[in-house]
Amino acid sequence: MTENLPTPRPARSVAVLGTGTMGFPMARNLAGAGLEVRAWNRTRAKAQPLADHGVRVTDTPAEAVDGADVVLTILYDGPATLDAMRQAAPGLRPGTVWAQSTTAGLSGLDDLTAFARESGLVFVDAPVLGTKQPAESGRLLVLAAGPEPARTVLAPVFDGIGSRTVWVGDSGEQGAASRLKLVANSWVLAVTNGTAEALALAEGLGVDPRAFLDAVAGGPLDMGYLRTKAEMLLSGHLEASFATRTAEKDARLIVEAGQRAGVRLDVAAAGAERFRRATEKGHGDQDMAASYFASFDG
């Protein structure tokens, strides 16, 4: 893997592979920051509106990455990312900086770093913390690990999508940023499932869920995420900021990472099953707070 850039300079162009819930606003914000942006998505129609924001939408990953200073991947999982990068291979050049932001898990990361080495790319492990709203406002938290020269190249890219970048290592291959992301996500998913179960239990026991929220208000048991997810359920507005099917995928990656480390994660495993049941009930594309529905039969 190429670790040294000949003459590091801030990126002027970036290829965004994946324009879903996160990738679409990220690409739009990068264009708004003055970068030349090319975007590709497996379903082109989802990317096409970016053309109204000055983004060049391409038919193939190879077209998107051709000549780009930075490749940013933000797809569903590791296999989808590897497939896109293999399709991009004809347009990649050695020394290109690859910022990999997909939540791919540790096994997925192994495959991606192997591809980077084979292709001579400068690999930067760069998952983001935040959901749809922070992505739209350009206020994601970027967790990053990669060689020092790549930081200069990536500065305008990370500034365009996030409010802060936290560098946690100088080698993307070791996955320090992805490991931190999995730890953070384990907490996020646990809080979401805890909120969903508490409100489901309130429903089952005939307790007004707002009485529960009032009881913990302002105390050590209160938190912003509880309020946000509870309000989504109480209002019935479950537009996904973090989809249930994606939450299941991430929960299983967390469990797998724990197994690799010899750590048993019973809560994460049970949470993955809740997300699976909610998806099976037709809530896979709704916000992960819809794990609430996994508490009921029928």
C-alpha positions as CSV (number, residue, x, y, z in Angstrom):
1,M,0.0,0.0,0.0
2,T,1.3,3.4,-0.9
3,E,1.9,5.4,2.4
4,N,3.8,8.4,1.0
5,L,2.2,11.0,-1.3
6,P,4.8,12.7,-3.5
7,T,3.6,16.3,-2.9
8,P,0.6,16.3,-0.6
9,R,-1.8,19.2,-1.3
10,P,-5.4,19.8,-0.4
11,A,-7.8,17.8,-2.6
12,R,-9.6,19.7,-5.3
13,S,-11.7,16.8,-6.6
14,V,-13.5,13.9,-4.9
15,A,-15.4,10.9,-6.1
16,V,-18.3,9.8,-3.9
17,L,-19.3,6.2,-4.3
18,G,-22.7,5.7,-2.7
19,T,-25.4,8.3,-2.4
20,G,-27.8,6.9,0.0
21,T,-29.1,8.5,3.3
22,M,-25.6,9.6,4.2
23,G,-23.7,9.8,0.9
24,F,-26.2,12.1,-0.9
25,P,-25.9,15.0,1.6
26,M,-22.2,14.4,1.9
27,A,-21.7,14.8,-1.8
28,R,-23.9,17.9,-2.0
29,N,-22.0,19.5,0.9
30,L,-18.7,18.8,-0.7
31,A,-19.8,20.5,-3.9
32,G,-21.1,23.4,-1.8
33,A,-17.6,23.7,-0.3
34,G,-16.1,24.3,-3.7
35,L,-14.8,20.9,-4.5
36,E,-15.2,19.2,-7.9
37,V,-17.5,16.3,-7.1
38,R,-18.3,13.2,-9.1
39,A,-20.9,10.8,-7.7
40,W,-21.9,7.2,-8.5
41,N,-24.7,5.1,-7.0
42,R,-25.9,1.6,-7.9
43,T,-29.3,3.1,-8.6
44,R,-28.5,6.2,-10.7
45,A,-31.9,7.8,-10.1
46,K,-31.0,8.3,-6.4
47,A,-27.9,10.2,-7.3
48,Q,-29.3,12.2,-10.3
49,P,-30.7,15.1,-8.2
50,L,-27.1,15.9,-7.2
51,A,-26.6,17.3,-10.7
52,D,-28.7,20.3,-9.6
53,H,-26.0,21.0,-7.0
54,G,-23.1,20.9,-9.4
55,V,-22.2,17.3,-8.9
56,R,-21.3,15.2,-12.0
57,V,-23.3,12.0,-11.8
58,T,-21.6,9.1,-13.5
59,D,-22.8,5.7,-14.9
60,T,-19.9,3.7,-13.4
61,P,-17.5,3.9,-10.5
62,A,-14.6,4.0,-12.9
63,E,-15.9,7.2,-14.4
64,A,-16.4,8.7,-11.0
65,V,-12.8,8.0,-9.7
66,D,-11.0,8.8,-13.0
67,G,-8.6,11.7,-12.1
68,A,-10.1,12.3,-8.6
69,D,-7.7,13.4,-5.8
70,V,-9.8,11.5,-3.3
71,V,-12.2,8.6,-3.4
72,L,-14.8,8.5,-0.6
73,T,-16.9,5.4,-0.2
74,I,-20.1,5.4,1.9
75,L,-22.0,2.3,0.9
76,Y,-24.2,-0.3,2.8
77,D,-21.5,-2.7,3.9
78,G,-18.0,-4.1,3.2
79,P,-19.0,-6.4,0.3
80,A,-20.8,-3.6,-1.5
81,T,-17.8,-1.3,-1.0
82,L,-15.4,-3.9,-2.3
83,D,-17.6,-4.5,-5.4
84,A,-17.8,-0.8,-6.2
85,M,-14.0,-0.4,-5.8
86,R,-13.4,-3.4,-8.1
87,Q,-15.6,-1.7,-10.7
88,A,-13.7,1.5,-10.1
89,A,-10.3,-0.2,-10.7
90,P,-9.8,0.9,-14.3
91,G,-10.1,4.6,-13.3
92,L,-7.9,4.3,-10.2
93,R,-4.3,5.5,-10.1
94,P,-1.6,4.5,-7.6
95,G,-1.3,7.0,-4.8
96,T,-4.9,8.1,-4.8
97,V,-6.2,8.7,-1.3
98,W,-9.2,6.4,-0.4
99,A,-11.3,7.6,2.5
100,Q,-13.4,4.6,3.5
101,S,-16.4,5.7,5.5
102,T,-18.7,2.6,5.1
103,T,-19.4,0.8,8.4
104,A,-17.8,-2.4,7.2
105,G,-16.8,-4.2,10.4
106,L,-13.4,-5.7,11.0
107,S,-13.6,-8.6,8.6
108,G,-14.9,-6.3,5.9
109,L,-12.0,-3.9,6.6
110,D,-9.5,-6.7,6.0
111,D,-10.8,-7.2,2.5
112,L,-10.8,-3.5,1.7
113,T,-7.3,-2.9,2.9
114,A,-6.1,-5.9,0.9
115,F,-7.6,-4.3,-2.2
116,A,-6.0,-1.0,-1.4
117,R,-2.6,-2.6,-1.1
118,E,-3.0,-4.4,-4.4
119,S,-4.1,-1.2,-6.1
120,G,-1.4,1.0,-4.5
121,L,-3.9,3.3,-2.9
122,V,-3.4,5.4,0.3
123,F,-6.0,3.9,2.6
124,V,-7.6,6.0,5.3
125,D,-10.0,4.4,7.7
126,A,-12.7,7.1,8.0
127,P,-16.1,6.1,9.5
128,V,-18.4,8.9,10.6
129,L,-20.5,9.4,13.6
130,G,-23.9,10.9,13.0
131,T,-27.1,10.2,11.2
132,K,-29.2,11.9,8.4
133,Q,-29.6,15.3,10.0
134,P,-25.9,15.9,10.9
135,A,-25.0,14.6,7.4
136,E,-27.4,17.1,5.8
137,S,-26.0,20.0,7.8
138,G,-22.3,19.0,7.3
139,R,-21.8,18.4,11.0
140,L,-20.7,14.8,11.1
141,L,-17.9,13.7,13.4
142,V,-15.2,12.1,11.3
143,L,-13.1,9.4,13.0
144,A,-10.0,8.8,10.9
145,A,-6.8,6.8,10.9
146,G,-4.2,7.1,8.1
147,P,-0.7,8.4,7.2
148,E,0.2,12.0,7.9
149,P,0.5,13.1,4.3
150,A,-3.0,12.0,3.6
151,R,-4.4,14.4,6.2
152,T,-3.4,17.4,4.1
153,V,-5.1,16.0,1.1
154,L,-8.3,15.1,3.0
155,A,-8.6,18.4,5.0
156,P,-11.1,20.1,2.7
157,V,-13.0,16.8,2.2
158,F,-13.5,16.2,5.9
159,D,-14.1,19.9,6.6
160,G,-16.9,19.7,4.0
161,I,-18.8,16.9,5.6
162,G,-18.0,17.3,9.3
163,S,-17.8,19.7,12.2
164,R,-14.7,17.9,13.6
165,T,-12.2,15.3,12.6
166,V,-10.6,13.1,15.3
167,W,-7.4,11.3,14.1
168,V,-6.9,8.1,16.1
169,G,-4.0,6.5,14.3
170,D,-1.5,6.8,11.5
171,S,-2.4,3.6,9.7
172,G,-5.7,2.9,8.1
173,E,-5.0,-0.8,7.9
174,Q,-5.1,-1.3,11.6
175,G,-8.7,-0.1,11.7
176,A,-8.4,2.1,14.8
177,A,-11.2,4.4,13.6
178,S,-13.5,1.5,12.6
179,R,-12.9,-0.1,16.0
180,L,-13.9,3.2,17.8
181,K,-17.0,3.5,15.5
182,L,-18.1,-0.1,16.5
183,V,-17.8,0.8,20.2
184,A,-19.8,4.0,19.7
185,N,-22.4,2.2,17.6
186,S,-22.8,-0.5,20.3
187,W,-23.9,2.2,22.7
188,V,-26.2,3.9,20.2
189,L,-28.0,0.7,19.3
190,A,-28.3,-0.3,23.0
191,V,-29.9,3.0,23.9
192,T,-32.3,2.8,20.9
193,N,-33.4,-0.7,21.8
194,G,-33.7,0.3,25.5
195,T,-35.9,3.2,24.6
196,A,-38.1,1.0,22.3
197,E,-38.5,-1.7,25.0
198,A,-39.3,0.8,27.7
199,L,-42.1,2.3,25.6
200,A,-43.3,-1.2,24.5
201,L,-43.5,-2.2,28.2
202,A,-45.4,0.9,29.0
203,E,-47.9,0.1,26.3
204,G,-48.3,-3.5,27.6
205,L,-48.7,-2.4,31.2
206,G,-51.1,0.4,30.4
207,V,-48.6,3.1,31.5
208,D,-48.6,6.5,29.8
209,P,-45.2,6.6,28.1
210,R,-45.0,10.3,28.8
211,A,-45.3,9.6,32.5
212,F,-42.1,7.6,32.2
213,L,-40.4,10.4,30.3
214,D,-41.6,12.9,32.9
215,A,-40.3,10.7,35.7
216,V,-36.7,10.7,34.4
217,A,-36.7,14.2,33.1
218,G,-33.6,16.2,34.1
219,G,-32.1,13.4,36.1
220,P,-29.2,11.0,35.5
221,L,-31.4,8.6,33.6
222,D,-32.5,11.3,31.1
223,M,-30.7,11.8,27.8
224,G,-31.2,13.5,24.4
225,Y,-31.2,10.2,22.5
226,L,-34.0,8.8,24.7
227,R,-36.0,11.9,23.9
228,T,-35.4,11.8,20.2
229,K,-36.2,8.2,19.7
230,A,-39.2,8.2,22.1
231,E,-40.7,11.2,20.3
232,M,-40.4,9.4,16.9
233,L,-42.4,6.5,18.3
234,L,-45.0,8.6,20.1
235,S,-45.5,10.8,17.0
236,G,-45.5,7.9,14.6
237,H,-43.0,9.8,12.4
238,L,-40.4,7.1,11.8
239,E,-38.6,8.5,8.7
240,A,-35.2,6.8,8.9
241,S,-32.2,8.7,10.1
242,F,-30.7,5.2,10.7
243,A,-32.7,2.5,9.1
244,T,-33.7,-0.7,11.1
245,R,-32.2,-3.0,8.5
246,T,-28.9,-1.1,8.7
247,A,-29.0,-1.2,12.5
248,E,-29.3,-5.0,12.3
249,K,-26.3,-5.2,10.0
250,D,-24.2,-3.0,12.3
251,A,-25.3,-4.9,15.4
252,R,-24.1,-8.1,13.8
253,L,-20.8,-6.5,12.9
254,I,-20.4,-5.4,16.5
255,V,-21.0,-9.0,17.7
256,E,-18.6,-10.4,15.2
257,A,-15.9,-7.9,16.3
258,G,-16.5,-8.9,19.9
259,Q,-16.1,-12.5,19.0
260,R,-12.8,-11.8,17.3
261,A,-11.6,-10.1,20.5
262,G,-12.9,-12.8,22.8
263,V,-15.6,-10.5,24.1
264,R,-19.2,-11.8,24.5
265,L,-21.8,-9.2,23.6
266,D,-25.2,-10.6,24.7
267,V,-27.0,-7.2,24.5
268,A,-25.8,-6.5,21.0
269,A,-26.7,-10.0,19.8
270,A,-30.2,-9.7,21.3
271,G,-30.5,-6.2,19.7
272,A,-29.6,-7.6,16.3
273,E,-32.4,-10.1,16.7
274,R,-34.9,-7.3,17.6
275,F,-33.9,-5.3,14.5
276,R,-34.3,-8.5,12.4
277,R,-37.8,-9.1,13.7
278,A,-38.9,-5.5,13.2
279,T,-37.6,-5.7,9.6
280,E,-39.5,-8.9,9.1
281,K,-42.6,-7.1,10.2
282,G,-42.1,-4.5,7.5
283,H,-40.2,-1.8,9.3
284,G,-36.8,-2.3,7.8
285,D,-36.7,1.1,6.0
286,Q,-38.1,3.0,9.0
287,D,-35.9,4.5,11.7
288,M,-34.3,1.9,14.0
289,A,-36.6,3.1,16.8
290,A,-39.0,0.8,15.0
291,S,-37.4,-2.1,17.0
292,Y,-40.4,-1.2,19.2
293,F,-42.6,-3.4,17.0
294,A,-40.4,-6.4,17.7
295,S,-41.9,-6.5,21.2
296,F,-45.3,-7.5,19.9
297,D,-46.7,-10.6,18.2
298,G,-48.8,-10.2,15.1
